[in-house]
Amino acid sequence: MSLSATTPEGAVEALKSAGIRTVHIGILDVDSCFRERRVPVARAIAALQGAYTFPNVLPRWDTGESVYDPDLTYGDEDAMVDPTSGRAYPFEADAALFIADYAGPSAALSARRLLACQVERARRLGFTAKAAMECEFTVLAETAESVRAKGFAGLAAWAPDNRCFAGDSAATYAGFVADLDGLAGQLGIPLHGLGTELGPGCLEATLLAQEPMKAADDFALFRGFTKSFCRRRGLTASFMAQLGDGFQGLSGHLHLSLVDAKGGKSAFADAIAPDGISATMRHFIGGLLRLLPETIALCTHTANAYRRMAPGNWSPRTPTWGVRNYSVAVCASAVTPATTRIEFRVPAADTNPHLAMAMALGAGLWGIETRAEPPPPATGNARDLVPEGFQPFPRTLAEAADRLDASRTARTLFGDAFIDHFVATRRHEDAVLRRHVSAFERARYLEAL
Protein backbone atom coordinates (compact mmCIF):
# COMPACT_ATOMS: atom_id res chain seq x y z
CA MET A 1 0.00 0.00 0.00
CA SER A 2 1.47 3.35 -1.06
CA LEU A 3 0.83 6.33 1.16
CA SER A 4 3.24 8.54 -0.71
CA ALA A 5 2.02 11.93 -1.94
CA THR A 6 3.61 14.98 -3.50
CA THR A 7 2.14 17.32 -0.89
CA PRO A 8 1.38 17.16 2.84
CA GLU A 9 -2.31 17.57 2.02
CA GLY A 10 -2.17 14.58 -0.27
CA ALA A 11 -0.46 12.48 2.40
CA VAL A 12 -3.08 13.44 4.96
CA GLU A 13 -5.85 12.40 2.56
CA ALA A 14 -4.06 9.10 1.88
CA LEU A 15 -3.86 8.35 5.60
CA LYS A 16 -7.56 9.00 6.04
CA SER A 17 -8.57 7.00 2.96
CA ALA A 18 -6.51 3.98 4.05
CA GLY A 19 -7.98 3.95 7.55
CA ILE A 20 -4.55 4.33 9.18
CA ARG A 21 -4.67 4.50 12.97
CA THR A 22 -0.97 4.58 13.87
CA VAL A 23 2.05 6.17 12.18
CA HIS A 24 5.76 5.55 12.75
CA ILE A 25 7.65 8.80 12.07
CA GLY A 26 11.43 8.74 12.19
CA ILE A 27 14.71 10.25 11.09
CA LEU A 28 17.59 8.30 9.55
CA ASP A 29 20.77 8.72 11.60
CA VAL A 30 24.37 8.81 10.37
CA ASP A 31 24.34 5.00 9.98
CA SER A 32 20.94 5.23 8.20
CA CYS A 33 19.21 3.57 11.16
CA PHE A 34 15.53 4.60 11.31
CA ARG A 35 15.06 6.29 14.70
CA GLU A 36 11.33 6.65 15.18
CA ARG A 37 8.34 7.50 17.32
CA ARG A 38 5.02 5.67 17.14
CA VAL A 39 2.18 8.20 17.21
CA PRO A 40 -1.60 8.24 16.68
CA VAL A 41 -2.74 9.25 13.22
CA ALA A 42 -4.07 12.60 14.49
CA ARG A 43 -0.61 13.55 15.67
CA ALA A 44 0.88 12.36 12.39
CA ILE A 45 -1.54 14.59 10.48
CA ALA A 46 -0.44 17.54 12.61
CA ALA A 47 3.19 16.62 11.90
CA LEU A 48 2.54 16.58 8.15
CA GLN A 49 0.99 20.02 8.52
CA GLY A 50 4.17 21.34 10.11
CA ALA A 51 3.81 20.74 13.86
CA TYR A 52 6.61 18.25 14.54
CA THR A 53 9.84 18.14 16.52
CA PHE A 54 12.46 15.48 17.17
CA PRO A 55 15.39 15.34 19.65
CA ASN A 56 18.45 16.85 17.97
CA VAL A 57 20.84 14.32 19.48
CA LEU A 58 20.89 12.00 16.44
CA PRO A 59 23.72 13.74 14.53
CA ARG A 60 25.96 13.08 17.54
CA TRP A 61 24.63 9.62 18.45
CA ASP A 62 27.15 6.95 17.56
CA THR A 63 26.87 3.31 16.49
CA GLY A 64 27.41 2.18 20.07
CA GLU A 65 24.39 4.12 21.37
CA SER A 66 26.49 6.82 23.02
CA VAL A 67 26.51 10.59 22.61
CA TYR A 68 30.08 11.51 21.73
CA ASP A 69 29.68 15.23 22.45
CA PRO A 70 27.96 15.21 25.88
CA ASP A 71 28.84 18.82 26.70
CA LEU A 72 26.40 20.21 24.14
CA THR A 73 22.86 21.09 25.11
CA TYR A 74 20.30 18.83 23.46
CA GLY A 75 16.57 19.27 23.03
CA ASP A 76 13.73 19.16 20.55
CA GLU A 77 14.32 20.67 17.12
CA ASP A 78 11.86 21.47 14.38
CA ALA A 79 11.53 18.71 11.82
CA MET A 80 9.63 18.27 8.56
CA VAL A 81 7.89 15.07 7.49
CA ASP A 82 8.50 14.13 3.86
CA PRO A 83 5.07 13.38 2.32
CA THR A 84 6.69 11.43 -0.52
CA SER A 85 8.14 8.89 1.92
CA GLY A 86 4.83 7.42 3.13
CA ARG A 87 4.31 3.66 3.03
CA ALA A 88 2.64 0.87 4.98
CA TYR A 89 4.29 -0.27 8.20
CA PRO A 90 4.67 -4.04 7.82
CA PHE A 91 4.61 -5.24 11.43
CA GLU A 92 1.35 -3.68 12.61
CA ALA A 93 -2.18 -3.52 11.19
CA ASP A 94 -3.54 -0.16 10.01
CA ALA A 95 -0.14 1.46 10.46
CA ALA A 96 2.02 3.67 8.26
CA LEU A 97 5.60 4.93 8.14
CA PHE A 98 6.99 8.34 7.18
CA ILE A 99 10.54 9.70 7.10
CA ALA A 100 11.27 13.13 8.51
CA ASP A 101 14.34 15.31 8.65
CA TYR A 102 15.54 18.19 10.76
CA ALA A 103 14.46 21.67 9.70
CA GLY A 104 16.62 23.64 12.12
CA PRO A 105 20.41 23.85 12.58
CA SER A 106 20.83 20.07 12.29
CA ALA A 107 19.56 20.16 8.69
CA ALA A 108 23.09 21.07 7.57
CA LEU A 109 24.31 17.74 9.02
CA SER A 110 21.75 15.54 7.24
CA ALA A 111 22.86 12.94 4.68
CA ARG A 112 19.36 12.97 3.22
CA ARG A 113 19.55 16.71 2.65
CA LEU A 114 23.01 16.29 1.13
CA LEU A 115 21.57 13.88 -1.43
CA ALA A 116 18.67 16.23 -2.18
CA CYS A 117 21.16 19.00 -2.96
CA GLN A 118 23.03 16.80 -5.46
CA VAL A 119 19.79 15.70 -7.12
CA GLU A 120 18.87 19.35 -7.54
CA ARG A 121 22.34 20.08 -8.90
CA ALA A 122 21.84 17.36 -11.50
CA ARG A 123 18.51 18.94 -12.45
CA ARG A 124 20.12 22.35 -12.94
CA LEU A 125 22.66 20.70 -15.27
CA GLY A 126 19.82 19.21 -17.31
CA PHE A 127 19.86 15.65 -15.95
CA THR A 128 17.50 13.34 -14.12
CA ALA A 129 19.28 10.74 -12.02
CA LYS A 130 18.21 7.14 -11.48
CA ALA A 131 19.74 4.92 -8.82
CA ALA A 132 19.48 1.46 -7.30
CA MET A 133 21.28 -0.37 -4.52
CA GLU A 134 22.19 -4.03 -4.29
CA CYS A 135 23.63 -5.66 -1.22
CA GLU A 136 24.69 -8.94 0.28
CA PHE A 137 23.86 -9.85 3.85
CA THR A 138 24.45 -12.77 6.18
CA VAL A 139 21.78 -14.49 8.22
CA LEU A 140 22.96 -16.13 11.43
CA ALA A 141 21.29 -18.93 13.38
CA GLU A 142 21.54 -16.73 16.46
CA THR A 143 19.20 -14.68 18.63
CA ALA A 144 19.85 -11.39 20.41
CA GLU A 145 20.50 -13.44 23.52
CA SER A 146 22.78 -16.05 21.96
CA VAL A 147 25.13 -13.58 20.26
CA ARG A 148 25.64 -11.92 23.63
CA ALA A 149 26.06 -15.19 25.47
CA LYS A 150 28.81 -16.06 22.96
CA GLY A 151 30.44 -12.66 23.29
CA PHE A 152 29.74 -12.06 19.58
CA ALA A 153 32.26 -14.82 18.72
CA GLY A 154 31.87 -18.28 17.22
CA LEU A 155 28.58 -17.34 15.57
CA ALA A 156 26.70 -20.01 13.58
CA ALA A 157 25.44 -19.29 10.08
CA TRP A 158 21.86 -20.01 9.10
CA ALA A 159 21.74 -22.13 5.94
CA PRO A 160 25.26 -23.54 6.46
CA ASP A 161 24.89 -25.61 3.28
CA ASN A 162 24.12 -22.60 1.11
CA ARG A 163 25.97 -22.42 -2.22
CA CYS A 164 26.10 -19.43 -4.54
CA PHE A 165 23.28 -19.40 -7.13
CA ALA A 166 22.63 -23.10 -6.43
CA GLY A 167 19.15 -24.29 -7.30
CA ASP A 168 19.03 -26.73 -4.39
CA SER A 169 19.86 -23.95 -1.92
CA ALA A 170 17.21 -21.73 -3.48
CA ALA A 171 14.62 -24.51 -3.22
CA THR A 172 15.55 -25.41 0.36
CA TYR A 173 15.18 -21.83 1.62
CA ALA A 174 12.48 -20.65 -0.77
CA GLY A 175 9.93 -20.07 1.98
CA PHE A 176 12.19 -17.72 3.90
CA VAL A 177 13.16 -15.80 0.76
CA ALA A 178 9.53 -15.53 -0.41
CA ASP A 179 8.45 -14.17 2.98
CA LEU A 180 11.23 -11.57 2.91
CA ASP A 181 10.24 -10.62 -0.63
CA GLY A 182 6.71 -10.16 0.65
CA LEU A 183 7.94 -7.86 3.40
CA ALA A 184 9.68 -5.69 0.81
CA GLY A 185 6.44 -5.56 -1.15
CA GLN A 186 4.52 -4.37 1.92
CA LEU A 187 7.06 -1.58 2.31
CA GLY A 188 6.68 -0.52 -1.31
CA ILE A 189 10.25 -1.59 -2.09
CA PRO A 190 10.39 -3.17 -5.57
CA LEU A 191 13.06 -5.84 -5.91
CA HIS A 192 14.90 -6.77 -9.06
CA GLY A 193 16.05 -9.97 -7.38
CA LEU A 194 16.48 -11.71 -4.05
CA GLY A 195 18.28 -15.00 -3.57
CA THR A 196 21.21 -16.99 -2.31
CA GLU A 197 24.76 -15.72 -2.67
CA LEU A 198 28.28 -16.82 -1.83
CA GLY A 199 28.80 -18.67 1.46
CA PRO A 200 26.86 -19.96 4.46
CA GLY A 201 23.84 -17.81 5.30
CA CYS A 202 24.56 -15.30 2.54
CA LEU A 203 21.78 -13.71 0.51
CA GLU A 204 21.74 -10.87 -2.00
CA ALA A 205 19.00 -8.31 -2.64
CA THR A 206 18.94 -6.07 -5.71
CA LEU A 207 16.48 -3.19 -5.63
CA LEU A 208 14.89 -1.70 -8.74
CA ALA A 209 16.04 1.71 -10.00
CA GLN A 210 14.18 4.72 -8.66
CA GLU A 211 14.80 8.41 -8.34
CA PRO A 212 17.75 8.70 -5.89
CA MET A 213 15.90 9.71 -2.71
CA LYS A 214 13.39 6.88 -3.02
CA ALA A 215 16.20 4.45 -3.87
CA ALA A 216 18.21 5.48 -0.79
CA ASP A 217 15.15 5.40 1.49
CA ASP A 218 14.20 1.98 0.16
CA PHE A 219 17.64 0.55 0.86
CA ALA A 220 17.84 1.99 4.36
CA LEU A 221 14.41 0.60 5.26
CA PHE A 222 15.01 -2.77 3.57
CA ARG A 223 18.19 -3.20 5.57
CA GLY A 224 16.62 -2.19 8.88
CA PHE A 225 13.47 -4.22 8.50
CA THR A 226 15.32 -7.28 7.20
CA LYS A 227 17.06 -7.30 10.58
CA SER A 228 13.66 -7.06 12.29
CA PHE A 229 12.22 -9.78 10.03
CA CYS A 230 15.03 -12.14 11.04
CA ARG A 231 14.91 -11.35 14.75
CA ARG A 232 11.19 -12.12 14.80
CA ARG A 233 12.14 -15.59 13.51
CA GLY A 234 14.88 -16.25 16.06
CA LEU A 235 17.63 -15.31 13.61
CA THR A 236 20.06 -12.42 13.19
CA ALA A 237 20.74 -10.60 9.91
CA SER A 238 24.07 -8.81 9.56
CA PHE A 239 25.05 -6.22 6.97
CA MET A 240 28.47 -5.82 8.57
CA ALA A 241 31.07 -5.39 5.81
CA GLN A 242 33.36 -8.14 7.11
CA LEU A 243 31.80 -10.37 9.74
CA GLY A 244 34.93 -12.43 10.32
CA ASP A 245 36.92 -15.44 9.17
CA GLY A 246 34.72 -17.92 7.34
CA PHE A 247 32.33 -15.22 6.16
CA GLN A 248 32.34 -13.33 2.87
CA GLY A 249 32.84 -9.59 2.59
CA LEU A 250 29.45 -8.00 2.01
CA SER A 251 29.03 -5.45 -0.77
CA GLY A 252 26.58 -2.58 -1.13
CA HIS A 253 26.94 -1.68 -4.79
CA LEU A 254 25.34 1.46 -6.20
CA HIS A 255 23.93 1.57 -9.74
CA LEU A 256 23.61 5.10 -11.12
CA SER A 257 22.59 6.63 -14.45
CA LEU A 258 21.72 10.03 -15.89
CA VAL A 259 18.92 10.81 -18.32
CA ASP A 260 18.58 13.97 -20.39
CA ALA A 261 15.78 15.83 -18.61
CA LYS A 262 14.39 17.33 -21.83
CA GLY A 263 14.63 14.50 -24.31
CA GLY A 264 14.30 11.59 -21.90
CA LYS A 265 17.20 9.72 -23.49
CA SER A 266 20.13 8.22 -21.63
CA ALA A 267 22.94 10.73 -21.16
CA PHE A 268 25.34 7.83 -20.63
CA ALA A 269 24.66 5.93 -23.87
CA ASP A 270 26.20 6.55 -27.30
CA ALA A 271 25.55 3.81 -29.83
CA ILE A 272 28.45 4.78 -32.08
CA ALA A 273 31.04 5.29 -29.34
CA PRO A 274 33.43 2.54 -28.18
CA ASP A 275 31.63 0.23 -25.73
CA GLY A 276 28.46 2.35 -26.16
CA ILE A 277 29.66 4.89 -23.59
CA SER A 278 29.05 8.61 -24.12
CA ALA A 279 31.50 11.42 -23.39
CA THR A 280 29.18 12.47 -20.55
CA MET A 281 29.48 9.05 -18.94
CA ARG A 282 33.24 9.03 -19.43
CA HIS A 283 33.58 12.43 -17.70
CA PHE A 284 31.24 11.26 -14.91
CA ILE A 285 33.49 8.25 -14.31
CA GLY A 286 36.57 10.48 -14.49
CA GLY A 287 35.23 12.79 -11.80
CA LEU A 288 34.18 9.93 -9.54
CA LEU A 289 37.57 8.22 -9.78
CA ARG A 290 39.50 11.48 -9.37
CA LEU A 291 37.66 12.40 -6.16
CA LEU A 292 37.14 8.89 -4.77
CA PRO A 293 40.46 8.59 -2.88
CA GLU A 294 39.75 11.81 -0.98
CA THR A 295 36.00 11.32 -0.44
CA ILE A 296 35.82 7.57 0.16
CA ALA A 297 34.92 8.13 3.83
CA LEU A 298 31.48 9.26 2.64
CA CYS A 299 30.67 5.82 1.21
CA THR A 300 33.01 3.63 3.31
CA HIS A 301 32.42 5.08 6.74
CA THR A 302 33.01 2.30 9.28
CA ALA A 303 36.33 0.93 10.47
CA ASN A 304 35.11 -2.56 9.61
CA ALA A 305 34.43 -1.63 5.97
CA TYR A 306 38.18 -1.21 5.37
CA ARG A 307 38.70 -4.85 6.45
CA ARG A 308 36.57 -5.85 3.46
CA MET A 309 39.22 -4.28 1.23
CA ALA A 310 41.89 -6.69 2.41
CA PRO A 311 43.39 -9.10 -0.17
CA GLY A 312 41.29 -12.21 -0.66
CA ASN A 313 37.99 -10.38 -1.00
CA TRP A 314 36.22 -9.35 -4.18
CA SER A 315 36.22 -5.71 -3.13
CA PRO A 316 38.04 -3.21 -5.37
CA ARG A 317 40.95 -1.46 -3.68
CA THR A 318 42.02 1.15 -6.23
CA PRO A 319 40.44 3.94 -8.36
CA THR A 320 39.90 1.95 -11.56
CA TRP A 321 37.12 1.41 -14.06
CA GLY A 322 36.32 -1.05 -16.80
CA VAL A 323 33.54 -2.61 -18.83
CA ARG A 324 31.81 -5.59 -17.19
CA ASN A 325 34.81 -6.10 -14.92
CA TYR A 326 34.04 -7.03 -11.29
CA SER A 327 37.52 -6.14 -10.01
CA VAL A 328 37.25 -2.38 -10.67
CA ALA A 329 35.85 0.43 -8.55
CA VAL A 330 33.46 1.61 -11.27
CA CYS A 331 32.04 -1.00 -13.64
CA ALA A 332 30.47 0.39 -16.80
CA SER A 333 27.53 -1.43 -18.35
CA ALA A 334 26.14 -0.47 -21.75
CA VAL A 335 24.19 -3.49 -22.98
CA THR A 336 21.29 -1.31 -24.15
CA PRO A 337 20.84 2.50 -24.08
CA ALA A 338 18.04 2.18 -21.52
CA THR A 339 20.20 0.16 -19.10
CA THR A 340 23.51 2.00 -19.59
CA ARG A 341 24.82 2.84 -16.15
CA ILE A 342 27.73 2.71 -13.76
CA GLU A 343 28.00 0.15 -10.98
CA PHE A 344 29.94 1.73 -8.14
CA ARG A 345 31.46 -1.32 -6.44
CA VAL A 346 33.38 0.30 -3.57
CA PRO A 347 30.63 0.65 -0.92
CA ALA A 348 30.00 -2.22 1.47
CA ALA A 349 26.61 -3.44 2.69
CA ASP A 350 26.92 -1.20 5.75
CA THR A 351 27.11 2.00 3.68
CA ASN A 352 24.81 4.94 4.31
CA PRO A 353 22.93 4.94 0.98
CA HIS A 354 22.12 8.65 1.07
CA LEU A 355 25.78 9.51 1.60
CA ALA A 356 27.03 7.02 -0.99
CA MET A 357 24.63 8.40 -3.59
CA ALA A 358 25.39 12.02 -2.73
CA MET A 359 29.13 11.35 -2.95
CA ALA A 360 28.96 9.43 -6.26
CA LEU A 361 26.49 11.82 -7.89
CA GLY A 362 28.35 14.90 -6.65
CA ALA A 363 31.75 13.66 -7.83
CA GLY A 364 30.36 12.48 -11.16
CA LEU A 365 28.65 15.80 -11.87
CA TRP A 366 31.89 17.58 -10.96
CA GLY A 367 33.58 15.38 -13.55
CA ILE A 368 31.06 16.43 -16.19
CA GLU A 369 31.53 20.09 -15.30
CA THR A 370 35.34 19.88 -15.42
CA ARG A 371 35.44 17.38 -18.32
CA ALA A 372 37.53 15.05 -16.17
CA GLU A 373 39.08 12.17 -18.05
CA PRO A 374 39.27 8.72 -16.50
CA PRO A 375 42.36 6.52 -16.84
CA PRO A 376 42.31 3.83 -19.53
CA PRO A 377 39.73 1.12 -18.77
CA ALA A 378 41.23 -1.79 -16.89
CA THR A 379 41.14 -5.34 -18.13
CA GLY A 380 41.85 -8.43 -16.08
CA ASN A 381 42.29 -8.31 -12.31
CA ALA A 382 42.69 -4.62 -11.44
CA ARG A 383 42.27 -4.77 -7.67
CA ASP A 384 45.84 -3.65 -7.00
CA LEU A 385 46.24 -1.40 -10.06
CA VAL A 386 46.71 2.28 -9.24
CA PRO A 387 46.40 4.24 -12.52
CA GLU A 388 49.14 6.73 -13.26
CA GLY A 389 48.31 10.15 -11.81
CA PHE A 390 45.66 8.79 -9.44
CA GLN A 391 45.89 8.35 -5.67
CA PRO A 392 45.52 4.95 -4.01
CA PHE A 393 42.68 4.48 -1.54
CA PRO A 394 43.28 5.16 2.15
CA ARG A 395 43.71 1.95 4.13
CA THR A 396 41.95 2.96 7.34
CA LEU A 397 38.98 5.04 8.43
CA ALA A 398 41.34 7.49 10.15
CA GLU A 399 43.29 8.09 6.96
CA ALA A 400 40.05 8.44 4.98
CA ALA A 401 38.76 11.03 7.46
CA ASP A 402 41.99 13.02 7.18
CA ARG A 403 41.80 13.04 3.39
CA LEU A 404 38.17 14.14 3.44
CA ASP A 405 39.01 16.89 5.90
CA ALA A 406 41.71 18.20 3.55
CA SER A 407 39.64 17.96 0.35
CA ARG A 408 38.81 21.42 -0.96
CA THR A 409 36.63 19.96 -3.68
CA ALA A 410 34.57 17.98 -1.17
CA ARG A 411 34.04 21.13 0.87
CA THR A 412 32.91 22.98 -2.24
CA LEU A 413 30.51 20.21 -3.25
CA PHE A 414 29.10 19.26 0.16
CA GLY A 415 29.73 22.29 2.39
CA ASP A 416 32.09 22.98 5.28
CA ALA A 417 29.43 22.38 7.93
CA PHE A 418 28.70 18.85 6.78
CA ILE A 419 32.33 17.92 6.12
CA ASP A 420 33.55 19.25 9.48
CA HIS A 421 30.81 17.37 11.30
CA PHE A 422 31.17 14.12 9.40
CA VAL A 423 34.97 14.09 9.75
CA ALA A 424 34.54 14.51 13.52
CA THR A 425 32.12 11.54 13.62
CA ARG A 426 34.55 9.33 11.69
CA ARG A 427 37.51 10.27 13.89
CA HIS A 428 35.39 9.44 16.91
CA GLU A 429 34.42 6.06 15.44
CA ASP A 430 38.04 5.27 14.61
CA ALA A 431 39.21 6.22 18.11
CA VAL A 432 36.61 3.94 19.73
CA LEU A 433 37.72 0.99 17.59
CA ARG A 434 41.44 1.62 18.12
CA ARG A 435 40.99 1.45 21.91
CA HIS A 436 39.52 -2.05 21.63
CA VAL A 437 41.75 -5.13 21.82
CA SER A 438 40.31 -8.32 20.34
CA ALA A 439 40.76 -11.88 21.57
CA PHE A 440 42.66 -12.67 18.38
CA GLU A 441 45.11 -9.85 19.09
CA ARG A 442 45.69 -11.10 22.65
CA ALA A 443 46.22 -14.66 21.39
CA ARG A 444 48.80 -13.40 18.92
CA TYR A 445 50.79 -11.15 21.24
CA LEU A 446 50.08 -11.94 24.93
CA GLU A 447 52.62 -14.73 25.34
CA ALA A 448 54.86 -14.11 22.34
CA LEU A 449 55.88 -10.56 23.25
N, C-alpha and C positions, 0 to 999 in steps of 0.2 A: 504494500500500500504506500503510495507516494503522498506525502504531505508537503512537498516542496511547492513554493510559490515565489513569484518574482517580487511581490510586495508583502509587507506585514499584514495588510488587510486581506490579501489572498490567503495567507497562511492561517489567519484567524478563522476565515470562512471554511478552510479545509479541516481544521480541527473540529469545528462544530458539525460539519457534514458527516465526518467519520465517527462521531460519537465518542471522541477521545475524552477520557476522564483524568488521566495522569500524564504529565510530560516530564521527561528527563532533559534538563538544560545543563550544558557543560561547556568548559573551555579546554582546548587541547594544550597540554603543557609542553615544556621544551623537549620531552621524549615522546611527544604526541600521544600521551596517555589522556583519555577523556575523563576529566575531573568534573563531576556533575552534582546537581541537586535534583531531587525528585519533588515535583510541586504539583498541586491541583491545576486543572486546566484553566481555571479562572486566573490564577496567578501567571500562568504561561501566556495567556492572552494579554495581560497587563505588561508582561515583559516584552512581547512582540510590539506593543504600542509604545515602548520606550522606557518603562519603569522597571529597570533591572540593574542589580549590582552583583558583584562577585568579589570575594576576598582577593586582594592584589598580591598575595604571597606566591602565587604560582610561578612567576618568572624567576624566583629565587628559591624554589623548592626542588631539591635534587632527587636523583634516582633512588637514593637510600632513605627517602621520606624525612629529610632534615632540611631546615632552613639554613643556608650557608652564609647569610648576612643578617644575623639576629639583632644587630644594633639598629636596624632601620625600624621605622614605625609602620605597622601594617594595619589595614582596615579595608572596608568595602570601597570598591571603585566602580564607577559607571561602566556598564557593559551593554553591548548591542547584540541582539539575537539575529542570526542570519536566516531570513525566511526561506532562502533557497535550500537550506540544509535539512529541512524537515523530512522525517521518515518514520516508519513504524518502529516501536521498541519491541524486540523479539522475545523478551523473557517475561512479558506481563500483558494481560489482555487489556484492550482499550487504552493502550499507552503509546506515546510518541516520543521522539527524540529530536532535539534541535541543538545546533552548535552556536555558541556565542563567542564574542571576543571583547577584549577590553576596549573602552572608548575614551579612557583618560590617559594619564602619562604612560601607563604600561602598554599602550597600543604600539609604541615605537619599538617594543621588545618582542612583538608577536611574529612568529614564523608564518602564520596564516596571512597576516597583513603584508609581510615581505613578498609572499607569492602573488598576492593581489596586485602589488605594485609592478611586478615583472610582467604579469598578464596585461596590465594596462599599457606598459611600455611596448609590448609586442603589438598591441592594437594601434598605438600611435605610429608605429613603423609600417603598418599596413598588413599585419599578420594576425591570424587566429591560431592559437596553439591547441594541440591535442596531446593528451598524455595518458599513460597507463603504467601501473606498477605490476611487477610479478615478484613473488618471493617464495623461498623455501622455508619450511619450519619443521621442527622436530617435536613429536608427541612422545611423552614419557609415560610409562606405566607407574606413575607416582602421584600421590595426593599432596596437598599443602602440608599435611602432617608428616608424610613419609620423607619428603625432601629435607625437612628440618631435622627429623630424627636421624637421618644419614649425614647431616652436616653438609648437604648439597654435594656430596661425593658418592661415587659408586652408583649412579642413577641408572635405572633399567629402562630401556627403550620399549615403547609399545610397538607392536608389529616387528619383532626382532628378525623375522624371516623376510622382511620387505626387500624387494629387488627393483632397481630402477626400471620403470616403464613395463614391468613384467605383468602379463595378463593374469597370472595366478594370484599375484599380490593384489591387483586391482579387484579381482573377483572376491577374494577372501575378505577384504575390508570395504567392500562396496557400500554396505549399509552405513558405516560411519561417514564415508565420503559424501554419500547422497544426503545424509542429514545435515552435514556442514554446508553443502551446496544450498540446501533449503533455507538454512539460517541466512546465508548471504542474500538469497532472494527476498526474504522478509525485510531485510535492511535496505533493499533497493540497490544492491551492489551486483551489477551484472558481471559474470565470470566468463572469461574466454576458455578457461580450463581449470580443472582441479583433479589432482591424482597423485600417484606415488612417484617418489623421486629417489635419489641415490642414498642408500644406507638405511639401517634400522630406524623405524619410526618417522622417516622423512617424507613429507608431502610438499607439493608445489601448487601454489595458486597463481593464476594469471588473470588479472582484471581487464575488462574491456576498456578501450580508449574513451575518454570523456574530456570535457573542458578541464583544465588543470586543477581548479579548486575542488570540483566534484571528485576527480581522480584521487587527489591527496586525501580528502575527507574519507572516501571509500576505503582506501588502504588503511588509514589509521583506525577506523572502526572495525574493519575486517580483522585486523590483527588483535585488537583489544577483545572483541567478542569471540574470536576463536579461542582465546585463552579461557574466557568464561564458559564457552561451550564444552571445552575439555574438562575443566574443573567440575562442572555439573555431572560429569560422567566418571569421576574418580581418576581423571588423568591430568597431565600437565603439558601444556603447549609452550614451547620455547622458540622465540625468534632471536635469541642470542646469536651473535655473529659466529662465534666459535665456542661451542658448548664444552669441548674437551677432547682428549684422545678417544678415538673410536667413533667420533661423530664428525659429520661433514661440516665444512664452512657453509653458512647460510647466506645466500645472496638476496638482494632487494633491488633488482634491476629496474631502471626507469626507461620507458619507451616514450619518445618525444618527436613530434612533427610540427611543421608550420604549414598553414594554408594561406593562400592569398585571400585577404578579406573581401576584396571586390569581385574577383573572378571565381573564387571557390576552388581553384585548382591548387594542387600541391606545390608549395614553394621549394620543396626539396627534390622534386623529380625533374629530370631532363632526359627525354627519350633518346636524344642523339649524343648525349655526353657519355664519356667512359663510365661504365658501371651504372648508368642511369642517374647519376648524382649531379644536381645543379650546382652552379657557383655559389648560390645562397647556402646550400647545405654544406658545401666545402668550407666556406667562411665560418659558418656556425660551429662546425667541428674544430676548426682552427682556433676560434676563441675559447671554446670549452677546454681544449687541451692546453692552450697557453696559460689559462688561469687556474686550471685544476690543481697543480702542485701548491699554489698559495691559498686556495680556497677549499681544499679537500675536507677541512674540519667541518664545513657546513653539511656535507653529506656522509661523512665518516666520523661521527662525533662521540663515540665511546672508546674507552681504552681497549676494550675487548675486540672491537672491529678491526684494529690493526693486527691482531693475532691471526685474523682470517687471511691477511696478506702474506703470511709466512709461506716459504716454499713448500710444495706438496699440495696446496689448494688450487682450485681453479681460478681464484681471484686474480684479476690483473694487478700489476704492481708498478706500472710505468705509464706515462702519458702517450699512449699509442692509439692508432685507429686502423681499421681494416674492413674489408667486405666479407661478411659472414664468417668472421674469425672470432672464436670464443675467448681467445687469449688476450685480446686488446681491451683498452679502457672504453673505447667508443666503437661499437660495431655498427656499420652501415648496412641497411637492408633496403634494396630497391627492386623487389620482385615485380611489383606493379606500381604505377604512379600513386594509386590510392593508398597503398601500404608503405610507401617509402618513408623511412624514419631512421632515427638513431636509437640504438639500445645502449644506454649508459650503464656499464657493467661494474662500476666501482662500488656503489653503495651496497651495504649488507642488509640483511633482513631487519636489523634494528634501526635503520635510518629513519629520521624524521622526514616523512614524504613531502611536507610543505617546504622544508628547508632544501631538500635535495632538488626539488623541482625549481624553486626560486634560484638556486645556485646554477643549475644547468641552463635554465632559460636565460638568466641574466648574463652568464658568460657567453652563451651562444649568440645572443643578440649583440653583445659587445663585439664579437667576432665579425658579425655582419656589418656593423657600423664602421669598424676599422679595417675591413677586408683582410682579416687575419688568415694566413695560409697555414694549413696543417702540414706536418711532415709527410713524407711519402707513406702510402698505406703499407702496413706491415703484412707480411705473409709468414706462414709457419708459426712456431711458438714465439710470441713476442713479450712474454711476461717479464723478462729481464732486460728488454731492449729500451734504452733511453735515447730517443731521437736527438740528433745533433742540434744544439741550440735550445733544448728543452730541459727543464729541471726534473730530477727524479722526485718521487713522492716522499714526503716525510715518513719516518718509520714509527713514530709514536704520536699519541694525542698531544703531548706537550709541544713537540716540534711543530705539529700542524697548527696549534693555537698561536705559536709565535709567528709563523708565516702569515697567518690570517691577520694578526695584529699589525704586521708591517706592510700589508698589501694596500697600496694607495688605490688601486683599481677597485678592490672589494669595498673600500670605504666610499668610493664614488658611486658604485652601483647599489649598495645596500645601506649606506648611511653610517655615520660614526656612532650614533647611539646604539644601534643594533650590534655592530661589530664589537664595540667596547664591552657591551654586556655579555655577548655570547662568548667572547674570548675569556672573560672572567669565569663564566660557568664551566668552560672546558678546562681551564687551569685548576679550578676547584676539583673537578672530577678526576683529573690526573693525579692531583696531590693525595686524594683519598685512596686511590688504587695503589700508589707508590708506597704508602704507609703500611699496606697489608702484606704479610708474609704467608705464602701458601704452604701446605703440607709437603708438596713436591719440593719446594725450595729448601725446607728444613731437612728433608731426606737427602738432598743433594749435598748440603753444606755442613749440617750440624756436627757430624763426626769427622768429616774429611778435612775440615779447616779449623 
